[in-house]
Amino acid sequence: MTRRRPPVRRRTRRPGRRQRQRDAQLLVFAVVAAAGIGLVVMVVNWLLAHWWVLVVVLVLAGLAGAGWLSSRRQSARWEAVRAQGLRYGLPQLDVLHHTRFEDAVRHLMHRDGCRDAQRVGGRGDLGADVKATDPYGRRWVIQCKHRRNGAQGSPVGTPDLQVLNGTARQVHGADVAVIVTNGRVTAPAVTFAKQQRLHVVDRRTLAVWASGSRPLWEVLRAVPPPRRPTSLS
């Protein structure tokens, strides 16, 4: 006779450490969720019993929102007034750092109605320090040449115009390419600019533009026609 083997008892696996951690996390989450729901229920019941508190809070929130909106509108109006009255004298521009000079040109373009005027000057700017789109849809690309000594500084020459001519339209898509300086411009550079349909804002023209209220396209001559009709047309 063959002996029967005793049945093998299966070992019960105890839950591992990770499983115990998950169970503990679930328990904590359940307790926190229950406490949160209980707190919400208590707050809702309290507000239902004291509904006037909710009304007061909503009224105060509405007043605060109205005050914030009014403040924003007032700030926008003051900003528009400040932009319209923006003026620069040549002595102010002469003492600026060259990056602040670029900022001043951007501010003037914004004053003239170019909402998207931005300073892009820096390393690798490819001849563009300020870009802007005027209310007539024309794209302006401006290269700035600041001279610490103003009219006594080194003049802007033909090489500077050549850089602008090589990148303004082909790279930046300019309709109007301009070089702005608080100094002098050589006669050959002026001739080159006329030949290549570039615009030069020298010290004298800059004084008229920065200290007045006329936009740059009214100060310059032979500016391309508008791209689109506007209320200003």
C-alpha positions in Angstrom: 0.0 0.0 0.0 1.2 3.5 -0.9 1.1 6.0 1.9 -0.8 9.2 1.3 1.2 12.3 1.6 -0.1 14.8 4.1 -1.8 17.8 2.5 0.6 20.7 2.0 -0.4 23.7 4.0 -0.3 27.0 2.0 1.4 29.8 3.6 -0.6 33.0 3.9 1.3 35.9 2.6 1.5 38.9 4.8 0.9 42.3 3.2 4.2 43.9 2.2 5.5 47.2 3.4 4.3 49.1 0.2 0.8 47.7 0.6 0.7 48.7 4.2 1.8 52.2 3.2 -0.9 52.4 0.6 -3.5 51.3 3.0 -2.3 53.9 5.5 -2.4 56.6 2.9 -5.9 55.6 1.8 -7.0 55.7 5.4 -5.6 59.1 6.0 -7.2 60.4 2.7 -10.5 59.0 3.8 -10.3 60.6 7.2 -9.3 64.0 5.7 -12.0 63.8 3.0 -14.6 63.0 5.7 -13.4 65.9 7.8 -13.4 68.2 4.8 -17.0 67.2 3.8 -18.1 67.7 7.4 -16.6 71.1 7.6 -18.2 72.1 4.3 -21.6 70.9 5.6 -21.1 72.9 8.8 -20.2 76.1 6.9 -23.2 75.7 4.5 -25.6 75.1 7.4 -24.1 78.1 9.3 -24.5 80.3 6.2 -28.0 79.2 5.7 -28.8 80.2 9.2 -26.9 83.5 8.8 -27.6 84.3 5.2 -27.1 88.0 5.7 -23.3 87.4 6.2 -23.1 85.9 2.7 -24.9 89.0 1.3 -22.5 91.3 3.0 -19.5 89.4 1.7 -20.9 89.5 -1.9 -21.6 93.2 -1.6 -18.0 93.9 -0.3 -16.5 91.7 -3.0 -18.5 93.6 -5.7 -17.4 96.9 -4.3 -13.8 95.8 -4.2 -14.0 94.5 -7.8 -15.6 97.8 -9.0 -12.9 99.8 -7.2 -10.1 97.7 -8.8 -11.7 98.1 -12.3 -12.0 101.8 -11.8 -8.4 102.0 -10.7 -7.3 100.1 -13.8 -9.3 102.4 -16.1 -7.9 105.5 -14.3 -4.4 104.2 -14.7 -4.9 103.5 -18.4 -6.3 107.0 -18.9 -3.3 108.5 -17.1 -0.9 106.4 -19.1 -2.6 107.6 -22.3 -2.3 111.2 -21.2 1.4 110.7 -20.2 2.2 109.1 -23.5 0.5 111.9 -25.5 2.5 114.5 -23.6 5.8 112.7 -23.8 8.7 115.0 -24.7 12.4 114.7 -24.8 15.0 117.5 -25.2 18.4 116.8 -26.8 20.2 117.4 -23.4 18.1 114.6 -21.9 18.9 112.2 -24.8 22.6 113.0 -24.9 23.2 111.8 -21.3 21.3 108.5 -21.7 23.0 105.1 -21.9 22.7 103.7 -25.3 20.1 101.1 -24.1 18.0 103.9 -22.5 18.3 105.8 -25.7 16.7 102.8 -27.5 14.0 102.8 -24.8 13.3 106.5 -25.4 12.9 105.8 -29.2 10.5 103.0 -28.3 8.5 105.3 -26.0 8.3 108.0 -28.8 6.9 105.4 -31.3 4.4 104.3 -28.7 3.4 107.9 -28.2 2.8 108.2 -31.9 0.3 105.4 -31.8 2.4 102.2 -32.3 0.9 100.0 -29.7 3.3 97.1 -30.3 6.5 99.2 -30.2 9.3 97.1 -28.6 13.0 97.4 -28.0 14.9 94.4 -29.5 18.4 95.8 -29.5 21.3 93.7 -28.2 23.6 91.0 -29.3 22.5 89.4 -32.5 19.8 92.1 -33.2 20.8 92.1 -36.9 20.6 95.9 -37.2 17.2 96.3 -35.5 17.0 98.1 -32.1 13.3 99.1 -32.2 10.4 97.5 -34.1 6.9 98.9 -34.3 3.7 98.9 -36.4 2.1 102.3 -37.0 -1.7 102.8 -37.1 -1.6 102.6 -40.9 -0.2 99.1 -40.8 3.4 99.9 -41.8 6.2 98.0 -40.1 9.0 100.2 -38.8 12.5 98.9 -38.1 14.8 101.4 -36.4 18.5 101.2 -35.7 19.7 103.6 -33.0 23.1 105.2 -32.9 23.7 107.1 -29.6 26.7 109.4 -29.3 27.7 110.5 -25.8 29.1 113.7 -27.1 26.1 114.5 -29.3 27.1 116.5 -32.3 30.8 116.3 -31.2 30.8 112.5 -31.4 31.8 110.3 -34.3 29.3 110.7 -37.2 27.1 107.9 -38.5 28.7 106.7 -41.7 27.8 104.6 -44.8 28.7 101.2 -43.1 26.0 101.8 -40.5 23.5 102.4 -43.2 24.7 99.3 -45.1 23.9 97.1 -42.1 20.4 98.5 -41.9 19.9 98.1 -45.6 21.0 94.5 -45.6 18.6 93.3 -42.8 15.7 95.7 -42.4 13.6 94.5 -45.2 15.0 91.0 -45.9 15.2 89.8 -42.3 12.8 92.0 -40.3 10.2 92.7 -43.0 10.3 96.4 -42.7 8.2 98.8 -44.7 10.1 101.7 -43.3 13.8 101.4 -42.3 15.1 104.2 -40.2 18.4 105.0 -38.5 18.1 107.4 -35.5 21.0 109.2 -33.9 21.6 112.1 -31.6 24.8 112.9 -33.5 25.8 113.8 -37.1 25.5 111.8 -40.3 28.1 112.0 -43.1 27.1 113.3 -46.5 27.9 110.0 -48.2 25.7 108.2 -45.7 22.8 110.6 -46.5 23.3 110.0 -50.2 23.4 106.2 -49.7 20.2 106.4 -47.6 18.3 108.2 -50.4 19.5 105.7 -53.0 18.4 102.8 -50.9 15.1 104.3 -49.7 16.3 104.5 -46.1 15.3 107.2 -43.7 17.7 109.2 -41.5 16.8 110.9 -38.3 19.8 113.0 -37.5 20.2 115.3 -34.5 18.2 118.1 -36.0 15.3 115.9 -37.0 15.4 114.1 -33.7 15.0 117.4 -31.9 11.9 118.2 -33.9 10.4 114.7 -33.4 11.3 114.1 -29.7 10.3 117.6 -28.4 7.1 118.0 -30.5 3.9 116.2 -30.9 4.0 115.1 -34.6 4.5 111.4 -35.3 7.6 110.4 -37.0 5.9 109.6 -40.3 4.8 113.3 -40.5 8.3 114.5 -39.7 10.0 112.3 -42.4 9.6 112.7 -46.1 8.8 110.0 -48.7 7.3 107.5 -46.2 5.6 104.6 -48.0 1.8 104.9 -48.3 -0.4 103.2 -45.7 -1.0 99.5 -45.9 -4.6 99.7 -44.7 -7.2 102.5 -44.2 -7.8 103.7 -40.7 -9.7 106.3 -38.8 -6.5 108.4 -39.0 -6.4 108.2 -42.8 
